[in-house]
């Protein structure tokens, strides 16, 4: 069955064209430009986009993936910790979904190996969407338009299952990269893409050692590091980090290094959302991780550099979700 060109397909095509210069000479730096998304199954990504925005995958019928990873707010929710089912306070800050395909693993503690595995977690987490995979699939099966679209994407003989649901959501999330930041343009040879203060901030960022953890395409996301190397980090949250996955005490308070892409949009900062502003976050990381107290001028220069990492935000037409049938459970946000 032929699928007509979608807003997502057009957006990806525009991104690819605007990023064609990637193949040109790139400066030899520890940070590399973001590549446009590659090898996307457009039909599956369109289905995944609907599922990403559909609150019917939650127990209340009110919470969607976009609730905590809001694509209008840098792929996060700008809260210290997210709001779950029945207004529960989450235990940890919601990391941005933007550029998450570049992460070494998903979640702060890396308990999901990839986006597909991650997508199934919140649906069944009682503190988040508080549903079950079986019930979520049942809701989708009750919606005729979803049944047709799953068959178009996965085959006419398909029966909807949670693997297909998470695969589709992951395929959509792979499109959520943010190329063409001013810093990427500088990396690709456009000298006037950043100013002297921002360049000085990048030089400080490198010389101070920040790039030891914040490097590569995502400027982070590719390793786990202890929070509080030089000085201990004191948090009011109980998250223990990587040790919850590995069972090793040596991994306690080790968290996935967050991406710094679009960081001016993803406040508050750290796994517990304790730093409200970029200057505060830079000061804390300098002291706790590097043993360095940045002056106000140094701090301001680093912050200026960090703001050059904001790239093109995902741009597409919001999905029109298929209507429920008479047998589809109705929302119950107040139960």
N, C-alpha and C positions, 0 to 999 in steps of 0.2 A: 504494500500500500504506500502510495506517495504521500509524503508529508510536506505541506507548504512551508515556505520560508517563514520563520518566526522572528519575533523581536529579539530573542536571545541569539539566534543565528546571525542576524544582521549586526548586533552589538559585537559578537565575537569576530566577525569579518572586519568591522571597522577597527577593532583593537589590533588585529593582525596586520592590517595595512599601516596603521599609525605606528606600529612597532617594527616595521620592516627594517628600520635602521639598526636593529639589534646586531645584524650580521656585520656591521662596520666595526672598525677598530674600537675596542673597549679598553679604558685605562686599566692598568695592572694594580688593582686595589683589593683589599680583603672583602669588600662588599661588591656584589655583582648585580647588574640590572635584572629586573624581573622579566622573564620571557612571557609572551602571550600564551594562553592555554592551548594545548596541543591535543589532537586526536580525541575530540569530544563527540560522543554520540548525541546528536542534537535532539532526537526524539526522546531519548531517555532523560536528557537534561531538562527538557520542557516538562516532562512528567515529574521529575524530581523537584522542579521549581514549585509546582502546585503543592506537592507534599510538604515542602519546606514551609510554606505559608499556611498550611491547613491545620487549624486548631482542633479539628475532629480526631486527630491522632492522640489527643490527650483525654484523660478521664473526665475533665470538666467541660471539654469541648471549647475551651477558651484559650489554651496555651499552645502556641506553635513553636517551631524551631526559631522563627524570627522574633519571638517574644524576648528571648535572651540573647540572640545573635542578630540584632536589628540592622538590616542593611542600609538603613537611613542614618545609622549612628556608628559607622565604622565597624559594623559586624559584631558589636557588643551591646550592652544595655546601659552603660554608664552608671551602674550601681556597684557598691562595694561587693555585695553578693546578690545573686539573682533571687527572684521571687518564684516559688514553686506552687504546686497544687495546694489549694486552701490557704494561700498567702503564707506558706512556709518560707522562712528565711534560709536561703541556701548556705552551704558551708564554705563556699569558695567563690572567687571572682570568675565571671564568665569570660573566657578568652575570646578574642576576635575570631570569627570564621574566615575573614579575609586572608588569603594566601595560606590557609591552613593545609592545603595540599602539599606545601613545601616542608611541613613539619616532619621531624624524625618519628614522631608518634603523636597521638591525640590525648587530650586532657592534660592538666598540669602534672599529673603523676605518670603519664605515658601508658595508662592501662589499656588503651585501644591502639592497635598497631596501625590502623589506617582510618580513613574517613568512613568507609562502609561499616566497620565495627563500631566506630564512635556513634554513628547515626542511630543505632538501635538502643544505645544506653539510656538517654533521657526519656524515651517513650515509656520504658518499664521502671524507671527510677521513682520510688514512691515520694521522694522529695522534689521531683521535677514535674514531669507530665503525668505520672502516677497511673499509667494505664498498664496493659499487658500487650505483648506482641500478638497474641491470639485475638484479643478484643479489637486491637487496631486493624488487623487484617479483616476482621468481621465487619467493621465499619466501612472499609473500602469496598468490600464485596457487596454491600447494600446500596452502593451508589453506581447506577448503570454506566454513567459516563466514564468513571474510573475503570470499571471492568473492561470497557471497550478500549481505553487507552493502554492499559496494561497488556492487552492482547496485541495491539498494534506494535508495542515496543518489544515485548518478550515472546511473541508467537501466539497464534490463534488458539492453540490447545493449552495455553498457560492457565494455571490456577494461582491466584495471588498468594504470595507468601512473604514473610518478613525479609528474606534475603533480597527479593526484588525491590521491596520498599526501600531498604537501606542502600542498595546499589544505585537506585535512581536518585535518592537524595545526595549521595556521594558524587554522582556524576554532575549534578548541578553545582555542588560546592566546588568542584574542580574548576569551574568557570570563574570563580570569585577571586581572581587575582587582580592586582592593582598596579599595572605598569605605568611608565611615562611620568614618574615623579620628577621633580626638578633635579634631584640628586642623580637619578638614572640618566637624565639628559646630560648632566655634567660628566658622568662616567663614560658616556658615549661620545664625548668630545665637544660638547657645547659649553664653552668656557663661561659664557655669561648666564648660564642657567641658575647659578648660585652666586651670591655676593661675597665680598671679602670677609664679612663677619661669619657667615655660614661656613665658608671654607676654613676659617680659623677654628671654628667649632669642630669641624671634622678632623682637623689636625690634632686638636686636643683629645678628641675621642679616640684617635688611633694611639697617640703617644702615651695616653694615660692607661691604656690596656683594655679599654672597653671592647675592642674588636676581638679580644681573645674568646669572648662568648657571643658577641653580636656581630656576626659576619655572614657571608653568603648572600643568596638571593633575598631571603626573608629577613636578613639582619638579626638573626636569632632563630629559635625554633629547632635547632639541629643538635642540641646537646642538653644534658641535665647537669645542673650545678647546685652546690649548696648555697642556701640563702643565709648569708652571714659568715663570711670567710675570715675577715680580719676582726670584726666585732660581731657579737651575737645579735640575731634579729629577734625582737620580741613581738609576738603577735597574740591577739586575743582569739584567733581562730585555732581550731584543733587539727587542721590539715597537717599530716606528717610527711607528705611528699612521696617520693619514689619508693620509700621503704614499705608503703602499704601494698605495693605491687611485688617487690622482690623479696620482702621479708628480711632484708638485711639491715641491721642497725646502722651500718655505714652509709646507707642511702637516706637516713632520716633528714628531713628538711632539704633534700635535693628535689628541685623542681625543674620542669622543662623551661629553658631560657625562652622568654617570650619574644616574638617578633617585634621589631621596632618600626616596621612599616605602618604608616598611618597612625603613629603613636599619639599625635596631638588630638586624635578623635576618640581614643580608647581609654580615657580616664574613667575611674580612678585606677591606680597602678598596683602591681604585685599580686600575688596569689590571694591575698586577703583584702585587696582593694584599699589598703591603708594610706596610700599616698594620693592626695587629691589633685596635685598639679605636677607638671613636668619639672619645674625647678625643685620641688620637694623630692621627687623621685631621683633626680640626678644627684642631689646632695646626699641622700641616703645610700645610693649605690656607690658613690665615690668613697664614702667613709667605711661602709660595711664590707664591700667587695674588694676595694682597691687600696684602702688605708690612706685615702687622700681627701683632704678637705678643699673642695673647689672654692675659689673666691667668687664673689657675686658676678664679676665680669666673666670669669671662666664658665661659670654656670650658665650665664645668659648666652654665651657663644655656643655652648653645646646644645642648649635648647633650640637655638636658631637653626643649627644643623639638623636636629631631629625633625623639625617641622618641614624640612625639604624632602622628607621621606614619604610624604603624602602623595599617593598616586591617583590615577583615574579610578573613581569609584564605580562599582558595577552599575551599568545602565541598561535597563530593559523595561518592558511593559509589565506591570504587575499582573499576575495570573488571575483569571476569572475562575474561581473554584466551581467545580460541578455541583449542581444542587443535590441536596439529600433526597432520598426516596422516603416514602411513608414509613418504611421500616428502619430508617437510620436513626440511631439514638440522638435525642435533642440535647443541646448544651445544658449543663447543670452547674454553673459556676458558684452557686450559693449553697449547694448541698454540703 
